[in-house]
Every structure is written in structure tokens, then in C-alpha cells.
Amino acid sequence: MYSSSAHDVKGQPVSQTESQPQRDVSLAGQVIEVIAEKLGKPSHTIRLEDDLLLDLGIDSLSMAEISVLVEQLGGVRLSAESLLDTRTVGDLVDILAHSPRP
């Protein structure tokens, strides 16, 4: 069910489910790197389908810090409403990819 044909910036596989749309692989890798650095985890242990709270233990304060870093990465401003709908790493990548650029 999972395809590991995509890779992050370090060449590690980035899992995607077949039903999900193709994501910008380099953007996904960069978001994973930001999350990994913030959590002090190796990037290859973080998957797009990981739940930010349940799987990674990201609380509201950590999410606020990660969102600022991701905004800087993408050169966008993420709305509070869009962040409230973010459950997984992949959701965060999708929101960043579809946010209007200034």
C-alpha cells in the first residue's frame, strides 16, 4: 500500500500512500528536516502519514515554533485556521504547497 519511491533531502525514503496526490518531494523533505531538527529525531524516522500529536508528540507550543520555521522555509504566512486542520506531516506539506506566496 505504501510507495517509497520519493526521497527526502538526505536521500531517505519518504512514504506516500497511493491515494494521496503527488507532493513536491523536495518540499516534503525540507518540512521533515525542520520537524526532525525541532524534535531532535533522525529525519528518516518521520513519515508523511505520521500524526503530529499522536505519533510525534508535537504539542501546541512546538507546533507554533514549527509553523514559524515552515513559513520561513516556504516564504508564506500560514493561517491559524489551516493549522488547526493540520493532523499529519503530509497535511502540513500540503498546506505549505498550496499557500499563496506574497
Rosetta constraint file for C-alpha pairs under 8 A:
AtomPair CA 1 CA 17 HARMONIC 6.38 0.50
AtomPair CA 1 CA 18 HARMONIC 6.55 0.50
AtomPair CA 2 CA 15 HARMONIC 6.28 0.50
AtomPair CA 2 CA 16 HARMONIC 5.88 0.50
AtomPair CA 2 CA 17 HARMONIC 4.85 0.50
AtomPair CA 2 CA 18 HARMONIC 6.39 0.50
AtomPair CA 3 CA 15 HARMONIC 5.86 0.50
AtomPair CA 3 CA 16 HARMONIC 5.65 0.50
AtomPair CA 3 CA 17 HARMONIC 6.31 0.50
AtomPair CA 3 CA 18 HARMONIC 6.78 0.50
AtomPair CA 4 CA 13 HARMONIC 5.38 0.50
AtomPair CA 4 CA 14 HARMONIC 5.83 0.50
AtomPair CA 4 CA 15 HARMONIC 4.83 0.50
AtomPair CA 4 CA 16 HARMONIC 6.67 0.50
AtomPair CA 5 CA 13 HARMONIC 6.73 0.50
AtomPair CA 5 CA 14 HARMONIC 7.41 0.50
AtomPair CA 5 CA 15 HARMONIC 7.63 0.50
AtomPair CA 6 CA 13 HARMONIC 5.76 0.50
AtomPair CA 6 CA 14 HARMONIC 5.24 0.50
AtomPair CA 6 CA 15 HARMONIC 6.90 0.50
AtomPair CA 6 CA 16 HARMONIC 7.74 0.50
AtomPair CA 6 CA 25 HARMONIC 6.35 0.50
AtomPair CA 7 CA 11 HARMONIC 5.10 0.50
AtomPair CA 7 CA 12 HARMONIC 5.09 0.50
AtomPair CA 7 CA 13 HARMONIC 4.26 0.50
AtomPair CA 7 CA 14 HARMONIC 4.91 0.50
AtomPair CA 7 CA 25 HARMONIC 6.73 0.50
AtomPair CA 7 CA 29 HARMONIC 7.19 0.50
AtomPair CA 8 CA 12 HARMONIC 5.37 0.50
AtomPair CA 8 CA 13 HARMONIC 6.28 0.50
AtomPair CA 8 CA 14 HARMONIC 5.89 0.50
AtomPair CA 8 CA 25 HARMONIC 6.58 0.50
AtomPair CA 8 CA 26 HARMONIC 6.30 0.50
AtomPair CA 8 CA 28 HARMONIC 6.81 0.50
AtomPair CA 8 CA 29 HARMONIC 3.95 0.50
AtomPair CA 8 CA 30 HARMONIC 7.29 0.50
AtomPair CA 8 CA 32 HARMONIC 7.79 0.50
AtomPair CA 9 CA 26 HARMONIC 6.32 0.50
AtomPair CA 9 CA 29 HARMONIC 5.18 0.50
AtomPair CA 9 CA 30 HARMONIC 6.66 0.50
AtomPair CA 10 CA 29 HARMONIC 7.95 0.50
AtomPair CA 12 CA 44 HARMONIC 5.80 0.50
AtomPair CA 13 CA 44 HARMONIC 7.17 0.50
AtomPair CA 14 CA 28 HARMONIC 7.99 0.50
AtomPair CA 14 CA 29 HARMONIC 7.52 0.50
AtomPair CA 14 CA 44 HARMONIC 7.82 0.50
AtomPair CA 14 CA 47 HARMONIC 6.19 0.50
AtomPair CA 14 CA 48 HARMONIC 6.93 0.50
AtomPair CA 15 CA 47 HARMONIC 5.95 0.50
AtomPair CA 15 CA 48 HARMONIC 6.23 0.50
AtomPair CA 15 CA 49 HARMONIC 7.58 0.50
AtomPair CA 16 CA 20 HARMONIC 6.74 0.50
AtomPair CA 16 CA 48 HARMONIC 6.62 0.50
AtomPair CA 16 CA 49 HARMONIC 7.40 0.50
AtomPair CA 23 CA 27 HARMONIC 7.94 0.50
AtomPair CA 23 CA 28 HARMONIC 7.11 0.50
AtomPair CA 23 CA 93 HARMONIC 7.80 0.50
AtomPair CA 23 CA 94 HARMONIC 7.28 0.50
AtomPair CA 24 CA 28 HARMONIC 6.19 0.50
AtomPair CA 24 CA 97 HARMONIC 7.58 0.50
AtomPair CA 25 CA 29 HARMONIC 6.14 0.50
AtomPair CA 26 CA 30 HARMONIC 6.18 0.50
AtomPair CA 27 CA 31 HARMONIC 6.19 0.50
AtomPair CA 27 CA 93 HARMONIC 6.97 0.50
AtomPair CA 27 CA 97 HARMONIC 7.72 0.50
AtomPair CA 28 CA 32 HARMONIC 6.13 0.50
AtomPair CA 28 CA 48 HARMONIC 7.79 0.50
AtomPair CA 28 CA 90 HARMONIC 7.53 0.50
AtomPair CA 28 CA 93 HARMONIC 5.77 0.50
AtomPair CA 29 CA 33 HARMONIC 6.12 0.50
AtomPair CA 30 CA 34 HARMONIC 6.30 0.50
AtomPair CA 30 CA 73 HARMONIC 7.90 0.50
AtomPair CA 31 CA 35 HARMONIC 6.29 0.50
AtomPair CA 31 CA 70 HARMONIC 6.55 0.50
AtomPair CA 31 CA 89 HARMONIC 7.93 0.50
AtomPair CA 31 CA 92 HARMONIC 7.99 0.50
AtomPair CA 31 CA 93 HARMONIC 6.67 0.50
AtomPair CA 32 CA 36 HARMONIC 5.94 0.50
AtomPair CA 32 CA 43 HARMONIC 6.16 0.50
AtomPair CA 32 CA 46 HARMONIC 6.59 0.50
AtomPair CA 32 CA 47 HARMONIC 7.76 0.50
AtomPair CA 32 CA 89 HARMONIC 7.48 0.50
AtomPair CA 33 CA 37 HARMONIC 6.02 0.50
AtomPair CA 33 CA 43 HARMONIC 5.73 0.50
AtomPair CA 34 CA 38 HARMONIC 6.19 0.50
AtomPair CA 34 CA 66 HARMONIC 7.08 0.50
AtomPair CA 34 CA 69 HARMONIC 7.06 0.50
AtomPair CA 34 CA 70 HARMONIC 7.21 0.50
AtomPair CA 35 CA 39 HARMONIC 6.09 0.50
AtomPair CA 35 CA 43 HARMONIC 7.92 0.50
AtomPair CA 35 CA 66 HARMONIC 6.64 0.50
AtomPair CA 36 CA 40 HARMONIC 5.70 0.50
AtomPair CA 36 CA 41 HARMONIC 4.87 0.50
AtomPair CA 36 CA 42 HARMONIC 5.90 0.50
AtomPair CA 36 CA 43 HARMONIC 5.08 0.50
AtomPair CA 36 CA 46 HARMONIC 7.16 0.50
AtomPair CA 37 CA 41 HARMONIC 6.50 0.50
AtomPair CA 37 CA 42 HARMONIC 7.81 0.50
AtomPair CA 37 CA 43 HARMONIC 7.83 0.50
AtomPair CA 38 CA 62 HARMONIC 7.94 0.50
AtomPair CA 38 CA 66 HARMONIC 7.23 0.50
AtomPair CA 41 CA 45 HARMONIC 7.20 0.50
AtomPair CA 42 CA 46 HARMONIC 7.56 0.50
AtomPair CA 46 CA 50 HARMONIC 6.79 0.50
AtomPair CA 47 CA 89 HARMONIC 7.04 0.50
AtomPair CA 48 CA 88 HARMONIC 6.67 0.50
AtomPair CA 48 CA 89 HARMONIC 4.76 0.50
AtomPair CA 48 CA 90 HARMONIC 4.40 0.50
AtomPair CA 48 CA 91 HARMONIC 7.98 0.50
AtomPair CA 49 CA 88 HARMONIC 5.74 0.50
AtomPair CA 49 CA 89 HARMONIC 6.19 0.50
AtomPair CA 49 CA 90 HARMONIC 5.99 0.50
AtomPair CA 50 CA 55 HARMONIC 5.66 0.50
AtomPair CA 50 CA 56 HARMONIC 7.00 0.50
AtomPair CA 50 CA 88 HARMONIC 5.40 0.50
AtomPair CA 50 CA 89 HARMONIC 5.91 0.50
AtomPair CA 50 CA 90 HARMONIC 7.85 0.50
AtomPair CA 51 CA 55 HARMONIC 4.99 0.50
AtomPair CA 51 CA 56 HARMONIC 6.51 0.50
AtomPair CA 51 CA 87 HARMONIC 5.59 0.50
AtomPair CA 51 CA 88 HARMONIC 4.29 0.50
AtomPair CA 51 CA 89 HARMONIC 6.65 0.50
AtomPair CA 52 CA 56 HARMONIC 5.13 0.50
AtomPair CA 52 CA 57 HARMONIC 6.32 0.50
AtomPair CA 52 CA 58 HARMONIC 5.44 0.50
AtomPair CA 52 CA 87 HARMONIC 5.84 0.50
AtomPair CA 52 CA 88 HARMONIC 5.23 0.50
AtomPair CA 52 CA 89 HARMONIC 6.32 0.50
AtomPair CA 53 CA 57 HARMONIC 4.46 0.50
AtomPair CA 53 CA 58 HARMONIC 4.76 0.50
AtomPair CA 53 CA 59 HARMONIC 6.28 0.50
AtomPair CA 53 CA 87 HARMONIC 7.49 0.50
AtomPair CA 54 CA 58 HARMONIC 7.87 0.50
AtomPair CA 58 CA 62 HARMONIC 5.67 0.50
AtomPair CA 58 CA 63 HARMONIC 6.10 0.50
AtomPair CA 59 CA 63 HARMONIC 6.02 0.50
AtomPair CA 60 CA 64 HARMONIC 6.14 0.50
AtomPair CA 61 CA 65 HARMONIC 6.41 0.50
AtomPair CA 62 CA 66 HARMONIC 6.07 0.50
AtomPair CA 63 CA 67 HARMONIC 5.91 0.50
AtomPair CA 64 CA 68 HARMONIC 6.39 0.50
AtomPair CA 65 CA 69 HARMONIC 6.49 0.50
AtomPair CA 66 CA 70 HARMONIC 6.05 0.50
AtomPair CA 67 CA 71 HARMONIC 5.96 0.50
AtomPair CA 67 CA 78 HARMONIC 7.55 0.50
AtomPair CA 68 CA 72 HARMONIC 6.29 0.50
AtomPair CA 69 CA 73 HARMONIC 6.18 0.50
AtomPair CA 70 CA 74 HARMONIC 6.18 0.50
AtomPair CA 70 CA 96 HARMONIC 7.64 0.50
AtomPair CA 71 CA 75 HARMONIC 5.60 0.50
AtomPair CA 71 CA 76 HARMONIC 5.06 0.50
AtomPair CA 71 CA 77 HARMONIC 5.66 0.50
AtomPair CA 71 CA 78 HARMONIC 6.61 0.50
AtomPair CA 71 CA 96 HARMONIC 7.60 0.50
AtomPair CA 72 CA 76 HARMONIC 6.84 0.50
AtomPair CA 74 CA 96 HARMONIC 6.68 0.50
AtomPair CA 74 CA 97 HARMONIC 7.94 0.50
AtomPair CA 75 CA 101 HARMONIC 6.67 0.50
AtomPair CA 75 CA 102 HARMONIC 7.70 0.50
AtomPair CA 76 CA 96 HARMONIC 7.51 0.50
AtomPair CA 76 CA 99 HARMONIC 6.61 0.50
AtomPair CA 76 CA 100 HARMONIC 6.80 0.50
AtomPair CA 76 CA 101 HARMONIC 5.43 0.50
AtomPair CA 76 CA 102 HARMONIC 6.69 0.50
AtomPair CA 77 CA 99 HARMONIC 7.60 0.50
AtomPair CA 78 CA 82 HARMONIC 6.78 0.50
AtomPair CA 78 CA 83 HARMONIC 7.06 0.50
AtomPair CA 78 CA 95 HARMONIC 7.81 0.50
AtomPair CA 78 CA 96 HARMONIC 7.37 0.50
AtomPair CA 78 CA 99 HARMONIC 7.01 0.50
AtomPair CA 79 CA 83 HARMONIC 6.44 0.50
AtomPair CA 80 CA 84 HARMONIC 6.25 0.50
AtomPair CA 81 CA 85 HARMONIC 6.72 0.50
AtomPair CA 82 CA 86 HARMONIC 6.63 0.50
AtomPair CA 82 CA 95 HARMONIC 7.05 0.50
AtomPair CA 83 CA 92 HARMONIC 7.72 0.50
AtomPair CA 86 CA 91 HARMONIC 5.39 0.50
AtomPair CA 86 CA 92 HARMONIC 5.92 0.50
AtomPair CA 87 CA 91 HARMONIC 6.31 0.50
AtomPair CA 87 CA 92 HARMONIC 7.75 0.50
AtomPair CA 88 CA 92 HARMONIC 6.55 0.50
AtomPair CA 89 CA 93 HARMONIC 6.41 0.50
AtomPair CA 90 CA 94 HARMONIC 6.14 0.50
AtomPair CA 91 CA 95 HARMONIC 6.13 0.50
AtomPair CA 92 CA 96 HARMONIC 6.17 0.50
AtomPair CA 93 CA 97 HARMONIC 6.07 0.50
AtomPair CA 94 CA 98 HARMONIC 6.13 0.50
AtomPair CA 95 CA 99 HARMONIC 6.00 0.50
